[in-house]
């Protein structure tokens, strides 16, 4: 016996649900249907086995920031790790002469495998730093002596 409204089970000899006041049904309630698979924001069902592919590794936090912005503009979801400069106050030469206390950390961006080719096309040029000519092509011609 069970209540068809709240699905509470009762032993024989009861006729009404003590909570709902509804007449009890014979037998046991049917088990609820399994929930539909969870859909992630990529539109796929993921049971924790999403295949991530690294599309960028860099020590440049600025390049990492530009690359994540490019992926966001393209609507490609990503996982970014690291790339944030850290300040180690206990390191030698923190104040004064020597190495800076700011250290670059390597960062990486991963995307779902089905978006890897498009993402690599968008962020691949952030892998290597730009040469001065690539930054300002006019600077190379401006620095030439004029006759």
C-alpha positions in Angstrom: 0.0 0.0 0.0 1.2 3.5 -0.8 -0.1 7.0 -1.1 -0.3 7.9 -4.8 0.3 11.6 -4.0 3.3 11.6 -1.7 4.5 8.0 -2.4 4.7 7.1 1.3 4.5 3.4 1.8 2.1 1.9 4.4 1.7 -1.6 5.8 -1.6 -3.5 5.3 -4.6 -2.3 7.3 -4.3 1.4 6.4 -6.7 3.0 3.9 -5.9 6.7 3.9 -2.6 8.6 3.9 -2.0 10.2 7.3 -0.3 13.2 5.7 -2.4 13.8 2.5 -5.8 12.2 3.4 -5.7 10.5 0.0 -7.0 6.9 -0.4 -4.0 4.4 -0.5 -3.3 2.4 -3.7 -2.4 -1.3 -3.6 1.2 -2.5 -4.2 4.3 -0.5 -4.2 4.9 2.8 -6.0 6.7 2.7 -9.3 10.3 4.0 -9.1 10.8 7.4 -10.4 12.3 7.7 -13.9 16.0 8.4 -14.0 16.9 12.1 -14.4 18.0 13.1 -17.8 21.7 13.4 -18.3 23.1 16.7 -17.2 24.0 19.0 -20.1 27.0 21.3 -19.7 27.3 24.7 -21.2 29.0 23.2 -24.3 25.7 21.5 -25.1 27.0 18.0 -24.5 26.3 15.5 -21.9 29.3 15.1 -19.7 29.8 12.4 -17.1 33.2 13.9 -16.0 34.9 12.5 -19.1 35.0 15.7 -21.3 38.1 15.4 -23.5 40.1 18.7 -22.9 42.9 19.7 -25.3 45.6 22.2 -24.4 45.6 24.9 -27.1 48.0 27.4 -25.6 50.9 27.4 -23.1 52.6 30.6 -22.3 54.5 32.4 -19.6 53.1 35.7 -20.7 50.0 36.7 -18.6 49.1 39.4 -21.1 49.1 36.9 -24.0 47.0 34.6 -21.8 44.5 37.4 -21.2 44.3 38.2 -24.9 43.8 34.6 -25.8 41.0 34.1 -23.3 39.3 37.3 -24.7 39.6 35.9 -28.2 38.0 32.6 -27.2 35.2 34.4 -25.3 34.5 36.6 -28.4 34.3 33.4 -30.5 31.9 31.8 -28.0 34.3 29.0 -27.2 34.3 27.9 -23.6 37.7 27.2 -22.0 39.6 26.3 -18.9 42.5 28.6 -18.1 45.1 27.8 -15.4 48.0 29.8 -14.1 49.5 32.8 -15.8 49.0 35.2 -13.0 52.2 36.9 -11.8 52.9 36.2 -8.2 54.9 38.3 -5.7 57.1 36.3 -3.5 57.9 38.6 -0.6 60.4 36.1 0.8 62.6 35.9 -2.3 66.1 37.5 -2.4 66.5 40.8 -4.1 62.8 41.6 -3.6 63.6 45.2 -2.6 66.6 46.8 -4.4 69.1 45.3 -6.7 68.7 42.0 -8.4 65.8 39.9 -9.7 62.3 41.2 -9.2 60.0 39.6 -6.7 57.4 39.4 -9.4 57.7 36.0 -11.2 55.8 34.9 -14.3 54.0 31.6 -14.0 53.2 29.5 -16.9 49.6 29.4 -18.0 47.6 27.2 -20.2 44.3 27.2 -21.9 42.3 24.0 -22.6 39.1 23.6 -24.6 36.9 20.7 -25.5 38.4 18.5 -28.2 35.7 19.4 -30.8 36.7 23.1 -30.6 40.4 22.5 -30.5 41.1 23.4 -34.2 39.1 26.6 -34.1 40.7 27.6 -30.8 44.2 26.9 -32.0 43.6 29.1 -35.0 42.4 31.9 -32.7 45.1 31.7 -30.0 48.1 30.1 -31.8 49.8 33.4 -32.5 49.9 34.2 -28.7 52.4 31.3 -28.3 55.5 33.3 -29.2 56.2 37.0 -28.3 56.0 39.5 -31.1 59.1 40.9 -32.7 59.5 44.8 -32.6 58.7 44.9 -36.3 55.4 43.0 -35.7 54.5 45.4 -32.9 55.1 48.6 -34.9 56.1 48.0 -38.6 56.5 51.7 -39.1 59.2 51.9 -36.3 61.6 49.9 -38.4 61.3 52.3 -41.4 61.3 55.4 -39.1 64.6 54.4 -37.5 66.4 54.3 -40.8 68.6 57.3 -41.5 67.1 59.6 -44.1 69.1 61.2 -46.9 
